[in-house]
Amino acid sequence: MNTRQMAAVVAAAVTLMVATPQVARAGAERRPPANVRITPDNRAGSFVRSDGGTDAVLERCSTGRRPQAEAGVALDPSAPEVVVVGGQTVCPDLSVSLGYFDLGWAGIYRSTDGGRSFRASVVPGYPGDTSPAGLESPAHGMRQTAEHALAFDSTGRLFYAFIACSRPRQSSCRNFVAVYDDHGATYRYTVLLSTLSPPSVSGVDEGFGLWGSIGVDRTGGAHDGRVYVTWNLFVLYAQVDPLPEQAVPMSLTMLSRSADHGRTWSPPVPVMPPAGVPYSSDVAVGPDGAVHVVTRNIGQTGPLEQVSTAVGGMDAVLLASSHDGGVTFGPPVLVDRIRDFNHARYTTGIQSENPGVCGDGYFACDTPYTAMDDGSNAVVVADTVGVHVFWNGRRGAGQSKVFVRSSLDGASFVAPARTLDDVAVGHQDRVEAVSDRGVITVTFMDSRADPSYDADRPQGNTLDGRTVAPYIDTWAAQSRDGGVT
């Protein structure tokens, strides 16, 4: 999620939705009545340290007016008015440029009034942090963070997972989890979860993490309180048959678990064998304590088709489940094959080493369009009715829609996948979902209001490459019958 103020994320998460119509624009109902600015980087003194103090770095964060990206959100089940948003905060002193975009540090924004207002801080350990908590953090010395995910347990303890890197080279990255008590108000500690070292695979040189998730068991069962973190370990230079002489990447979806409130973590285990290149993963804990992990795999088409072909991959959504608290996982189940909706297909850089990232000069592209650097993702929720998987992908005419497919137990999917609606214009992407007290709520970005919509162009672009605004909104859909309608 790349938004300037991250407003859409919380609007989708905390706004009360109506059931009729079942697809509603987020923010159109009650609480809050309009978008709320989460990142107060236009007001002196707005950012504070975890201990309530400040420093020169955070003073400049308060007025820096810089981008935020890769946001996550968590609602406290023990205090429903508490909402916490995390994401990459590109403050002036925390900015690391990669040439085509900047990286920052893990920001944390907490609301105690249901999302009407937020208090801003950053996770300790950031560059220039001389506080005791910052110096003690194992993330101290890292330069930037990415892939932020948050979740509460049933007692109001917050877990904030992120990847931090000591330099732009991705092999320097590590996985961390920061833990907060008192409904997210009090920082306790940060733990090094994984060095992102590749598993034992012949020919592996290095690895880094990509787009993971976090889930907590709140069932009251045998594994109550257990925390699960997933990420996609992108392994470089593995010799993979049938290309024994050529170095190609491969990737695995990994999971680590904690049974002591995030203080210690199990060694990472692969959730499923290689089946392409997992672009995103998501984890959900069912009411019976079963752990379900879904991945959206890049298959034999797209920018990594050679990689995926080498391991027999396919464009697909896969699900693997564990019934022993994340210790072992059963064989992956094919949820559905998909056609990836990747914005990079519109903007392929001819000269760039980063195809799909367009700009001026060296990064010039062969199209006049401006598009997000993003692709299809998949998420999973589990409730008393079953396991429900949502993803976005392209239909026959090229339009991206959100699809859903449900299973009684995650072991098989019988009913065919279907879309959330039949609206014939606009692309839908960036899907998220939650199930609570018998109601499944799905949020997504939707460009049905784009006056320049064309299935073969990125959102908000006219044929001659001009941009129009507004062209995209956050929408929500609800189901009260277990995902049937």
PyMOL commands that set and color helices and strands:
alter all, ss='L'
color gray80, all
select helices_A, chain A and resi 7-14+56-63+92-94+132-136+170-172+305-310+343-346+361-363
alter helices_A, ss='H'
color red, helices_A
select strands_A, chain A and resi 23-25+68-75+83-89+96-97+102-103+105-111+119-122+144-152+158-165+173-181+186-194+206-216+227-239+247-258+269-270+277-285+291-298+316-322+333-337+378-382+387-394+400-407+418-419+428-436+439-446+473-479
alter strands_A, ss='S'
color yellow, strands_A
deselect
rebuild
show_as cartoon
